[in-house]
Amino acid sequence: MRMRTAWFLISILVGLSFFTSCSEEKEMEEIAEAEVEPVEEIKASFDHTGLTGTFTTGPEATAVCLNCHSDQATDFMQTVHWTWKGDADEMVNWDGTEEVGKMTTINNFCVAVESNEARCTQCHAGYGWKDHNFDFTKAENIDCLICHDTSGQYKKDPKTAGNPMESVDLLAAVQSVGLPTRANCGSCHFSAGGGDNVKKGDLYSALANPTKEADVHMGGMDFSCQTCHTTENHVISGESMHVAVSNTSTSCQDCHTSEAIHSNSKLNDHNATVACQTCHIPAFSRQKATKTFWDWSTAGKKDADGKKFVTKDADGNPLYNTLKGDFVYEKNVRPTYAWWNGKFERMLIDDTYDTLPVPLAKPVGSIDDSESKLYPFKVMRGIQGVDAVNKTVLVPHLFGKVSGENPYWGKWDWAKAFEEGMAYAGLDYSGSYDWAETEMYMSINHEVAPKSEALSCMECHNGGIDFTALGYPDDPMNSGGR
């Protein structure tokens, strides 16, 4: 049997094992009503302990993987995790002519990949992507270990374009390979944006081994990431508006299929209007604070000795960093609720803006759209550089000298950093910069709480939510639904 077929069967079995656990855990979120059938799990063996060799670089380790898994490498190089871009069918302002994704979008965390690749690609599943010359066709550049190492000691060096730390025992990592764990996925997704739980707000290190109270699926039922984000030929299901790329979607209804999922009929009446996540994730960042505001305009301050410094709050969260400016962190955050029909607006690096705050990512939907439901979001707000004449959000050169001799984290000159970043990205720049407020919506899907902790009626109604801001004339409990 070809190795591709073997891996395909394994990915199917990962998904099937979820249904077994669903049927065994009757008390969890009324999952007995999910209409799933238990199946027999077939165990897969991953014994690579017999592999030997001396490896000094990541590509040397990958070369060993390719001896048996060349088909999997070919599959992987077609995925978003490798290309960081693709089609964006749900993005309403996508013209369909060029692929978009992390490489072409603006965010209000570290802003943009262009000109900063050697730092950003510490979270790329590859080795050596430091500039425009990276070879996406070379299979040896794939980092198999970031997803498949189970030794627990594999780690990328944050300043070497995705290469492993010198301290990593690559032979031990190679001999340990197996199905990805939550810790594997979390090595990038938990620390996106520059630190643990900085970006998403519902994905952080505690979820590598969570309690049931932290997340009923990952903690209460020991779900792996692949349980929901099912995988075929290395294409991992799931989408997010801040990344923009279309992909195979995943949703609560993949398992919770019954329209009468609740024993209370009034709660079932909400199904057409309210997303599952809205009630069952009453707050995000319940165990660890997340960044909710980032002001780049204040970066560059030095202490009395002329040195960089960081100040932190009582919980160790940075409040100011010379490299990055001022921050606000929040814990146990009530989400922002908005109508969403699955479509969204997303700002690309060459887009112009005409409103403030500048909308970097925003859900599309309204109370009058029957396809829209109320969903929970983290809204990240920031202040970042803009072209005062062209009305574009600027790409700053922050790290390294690939795109010029004046990275901001070295010369502390925003004028030169913006000039070099925009030139490297091939974008027009008037030469005049200013600062503007930005905001970015990100959907909340993890940290599903036990059903006893779901929002109660009065936590939304009778003053719990500003329904007029959502388009209702009054609280719908008084005036009726849409």
N, C-alpha and C positions, 0 to 999 in steps of 0.2 A: 504493500500500500504506500502511495506517495505520502511524504511528510505533510504536504498541504492538507490532504484528506484527514490525516491523523489529528492535526491541529484543529481542523474544522469540527471534528467529532468532539474534541475536548471542549471547545467553546460552547457547543450545544449542551454538553453535559453540565457545564457550569450553570447554565440557565436552568436546566431541568432539575438540578439539585435544589434550587430555590423552591420549586413547587413542592418537593417533599417536605422541606422545612415549614412551608406555609401551612400544609395540612396538619402538621404535628402541633403547631402553636395556636390552639383555638382561641386563646384569650386575647390575642394581639389585634387590636384595631378592627375587631369583627371580621377577621380575615377568613373565617369559615364561610362567609357569604361571598367570597371572591370567585367562586365557581371554578376552582382549579382542582385537578386530579393528581394524587400522589403517584410518583413513578419510582422505579428502582434505579438507584444511583450506581453507575459503574465507576470503579476507582481507576484513576489514571496514574501511572508510575512515571516519575521524573528522577531517574537515577543517573546523574552525571558525575558521580564521585570517581569514576575510573578515568576521567580526563586528566591528562598530565601536560606539562609544558611550563615554559618560563615566559611570562608576559610582562612587558614593560610599558605598554600603551594600551589604551582602549581598543583601537582598531586591531591590534594583534589578538585580543580576546575575541572580538567579533569574527575574525577570520576563522577561528575554530568553530564558532556557531554555524558559519556558512557552509562548512563541510557537509552538514546534514540539513540545514534549514535555508537553502537558497531560495526556495519558493516563498517561504514566509518573508524573507527580505524583500522580494519583488512586490509582494502584497503590501508590506508595510510602507514602502516608498510611494504608494499611491494615497496614503492616508493624510488626514489633517495634522496628526501628531508629527508627521515628517515635513510636510510642505508649509504648514502654518498659513495656508490660504486655500481657497476653493470657491465654488459657486455659493451664492447667498440668496436663495429663492425667497426667504422670508423677509429679506431686507427691502423695504419699499422704495428706497432711493438707489438701489443697485441697478445699473443700466445693462447688466448682463454681458458686457464686452470684456471685462477683465476679472480675474479671480481676486477675491478680497480675503482678509483675515488679519491675524496678528501683525503681519508685515505691512499692512496698508491702512490700519486704523489708528486713531488717536485715543488715548485714555488719560485719566487724571491721577494715575499712580506714577509710573516711570515714563509716561508720555508716549514714547515710540521706540520701535526696535531699530529703525534706520539710524546708522552712525554709532549705535551702541550695542551691536550684535555680540561682541565678545563677553559682555556682562549679561545681556538678556538670555542668551542661549545656554546658560547654565541650566535652564529648564527645557531645553530642546532634547529630544531623544536621539541625539547624534553627537559626533565629535568634530570640533574644529571649525564651526560656523562663526567666523570672525569678521567676514565682510561679504561683498557681492560675489566673490570668487568661489564660494563654497560649492562643492560638487555634489548635487543632490542625486546623481546617478550612481555614485560609488557606494556599493553596499557596505564596504568596510567602515564607512563613516557612521553607520547605525550604532547606537548605544543600546544593545540588547539588555544589558545588565541593569539599567536604571528601572526597567519594568520587571525583570525576571530574577534578579538576585534575591536570595532569601537568607544570605549569611548575616545580614543586618549591619555590615560594616562598609558597604559600598556607598560612596558619596562623591558628587562632582565638586570640582574646585570652582568657586564662584567667579573667578577672574580669568579663566583660560578657555573660554568658548566651549564649555561643556565637557572638557576632559576630566578624568577622575583625579581625586586627590592622590598625591604621591604616597600617602600612608595606606592606601587601599591594597589589600591582598587580592590581586586579580585572579589568581588560581583558585583561591577559596570561593570567590564570587562565581566563577565559571562552574565549579563543581556543585554549587548550591542551587542552580537555576531551577525554577518551577513556575507555577501559575502566579500571576501578580497578586500581591496582598494589598490591603488598604494602605499599609506603610509605603509600598512601592508607589502607588498612585499619589499618595500624599507627599512624597519627596518633592514633587513639583506643585501639586494643587493645594497643599496645605500652606505653603510659603509663598504663593504667588503675590506679586506686588511689593516684595521686599521684606517679608517676615511672616511669622506664624499668624495666620488669620487676618493678615493685613487687608487682603482684597475682598474675597467673597463674603465673609461674615458667617457662613454656615459650613465652612470646611477648614478644619484646623487639627493640630496634632493630637488632641484628645480623642478624636474620632478614629485613630489607629486602633485603640482598644477602649471603646466607650462603654458606659453603663447603659442600661435600658432607658433610664431617665434622660440621658443625653440624646439618644436616638433609638427608637424602638426597633428599627430594622438592623442597623449595624451593631447595636449593643444588646438588644433584647433577643435577636434571632441570628446574630453573627453573620449577617449578610456581608459578602465581599462587594466591592464596587461593581464587579461584573454581573452580580445577581440582577441588578436593574439595568446597568449599562452593558447589555449583552453584546457579544463580540463575534464577528464572523470575518475571517481572513484579515484580522487585525483592524477592521473598521469597528470602532467602539461607538455604540449608540449614545445619543445625547446631544443637545444643542444648547447654546447660550447666546444671548443677544450681544454681549460685549465682545465675543469672539467673531460673531456674525456668520461663520461658515455653515452652510446647510449640512445636515447629517441625518442618519436614521434617528428618529425621535424616541424618547422614552417617557412614560407618564404613569401616574398612579393607576390609571384604568387598565394598564397592561395586566395587572393582577386583580385589582378591585373592580370587577366587571359589572357587578349588580347595580341596577338603578336604585334598588331599595337597600342600599348598603347599611343604613341606620335603622334601628328598631323604631325610632321616632319619625313619623311621617313628615312632620314639620321640618325636620332637618333634611330629609330627602327632597323637600320642595326647594331647598337652596342649591341643589346640584346643578341646575341650569344657569345659575348666576354666580356662584361662589366656587372657586377652585378648592380642591382638597387641602392644599398647602395653607390656605388662608386661615383656616380654623385649627389645623393640626400642627402648625408651627407658630405658636402664639408669640414667640420672641426668638430672635437669632443671637448668636454669640452669647449663649447662656453660660458658658464656662470660661470663655476667654474673650477679652475685649477686641473689637475690630476697629480699624481706622475708618472714620467717616468724613474727615476733612484734611486736606493737604494744601498748604500755601507755599508754593515754590518761590514766591516773590521775596520771602524773607531769608532765603538760603544765603550762605556766605559769611555769616557773622563769625568772628573769632573771639577767643577769650583774651584776658589781659596780657597773656604771653604770646598772643598772635597765633594760637593753635586752634584746631578744630575741636568742637566739644558737642556733647549730647546731654540733654537733661531728660529725666524720666519721672513718671508719677510713682505713687506708692506701690503699684503693681508691676513696675518695671517697663511700662509702655513708654516709648520715647515721645516727649512733648516738643522737643526741638532737636534738630540735627543740622550742623553746619552744612553738610552735603545737600540736604533736602528741604530745609525750612521748618515751618511750624505744622503740628499735627493736632487732631482731636481724635481720641479713642472713646468708644462707648461699649458698654456691656449690657447684656440682657435687653436688646433693642426691640421695641415694637416695630414691625415692618411698616413701610409705606404701602398703601393699597392703591391699585390703579387698574383700570379696565385694560384687558389684553386679549386680542384675538389670534395671537401667535405670530403676527407680523411686527416689525419694529423699524425704527429709524436708527441709522448708525453713521457717525461721522468718519470719513476717510481723511487721510493726511492732506489731500488736495481740495477738500470741500471748504466752502465759505460759510459764514454764519451771519444771521441778521437779527438774532434775538439774544438777550442775556437773561439768565445764565446761558452759556453756550451748551446746547443739548448734544452730548457725545453719544449717548445711547438712550432710547426712549421707546416704551411699548406703544403699539398702535391699538386703539380700541375706544369704545364709548358706550355709554348706557343705552344708546339707540341701536347698537350693533348686536344682533342676536348671537353672533359668534363669539362675543366678548364675555369674559368672566372676570371677577375681581381676583387678582393675584397679589401675593406679597412680594415686596422688593426691598433690597437695600439700595439707598440712593447715596452714592458717593459724590461729595462736593469738593471743589478745589479752586485754587487760583493759579493760573499758569500763563505762560507767555503767548501773546497773539501778535500777528502782524497788524499794526494800527492802520495801515492803508488798505491792504488786500483783504482784511477780515478773514484770515485763516488762523488756525491754532498752529503754533510754531513747533517744529521738530528740533529739540536741542541736542547738541553733541555733548554728552555728559561724561563718557568713559572711553579711555584708550586714545590712540592716535592714528587709527585707521583712516579717519576722515579729516584729519588736520591736527595741527600742533596745539590747539587751544580748547581741549575738553574743559567743561565747566569745573569738573572735579580735578582741577589742576591749576588752571589760570584764573578762575573765579571772575570771568568776564562774560556776562550774558550776551553782549552784543556779538562777540566773536563766536560764542557757542551756538547761538542761533544761526549766524551766517554759515558756519561750517555744517551744521546739521541739515539745514535746508538745501545747501548745495549738494551734499552727499545724496540726499533723497531726490534730487532733480526737480526741486520745487521753486517757484518764483518767491522772491523775498524782497520787499521794498527797502529793507535796511532800517526800518523804524519799528521798534517793538514796544508793546504795552503789556499790561496784566489784566486778565478778565476772569470772572467767575465761570466755572463749568460744572456740569452735573451729569452723572451717568447712572442709569438704572441697571440693576443686576437682580435676576430672579432668585428667590429663596426656595430651595427644594430639600435641603438636608436638615438635620436636627428635628426630625419628626418626633413629637412628644408622645408619651403615653396618652391614651384617649381620655383618661381622667383629667389631664392637663389641657385638653383642647379648650379653645375659647368658649365661654358660656354665652348665653343670649345677651345678658346685660353688659358683657365686656365689649360688645359691638353696638347694641341698641341702647336707647335711653342715655345718649351722650358719649358712648364709647368710641364712635366714629363720626366724623363730620360728613354726613351723607349728602349734604348740599354741595360739597366740593366734588362729589362723585356724580352729580347731575340729578339727584333726587330732589323733589320739592320739600321733602321733610324726611324724618326717619321712616323708612318703609314699613316698620312695624305699625306706624300710625296711618300712613297715607297709602300703603300698598306697594307692591313690587313694580318693576318696570313693565 
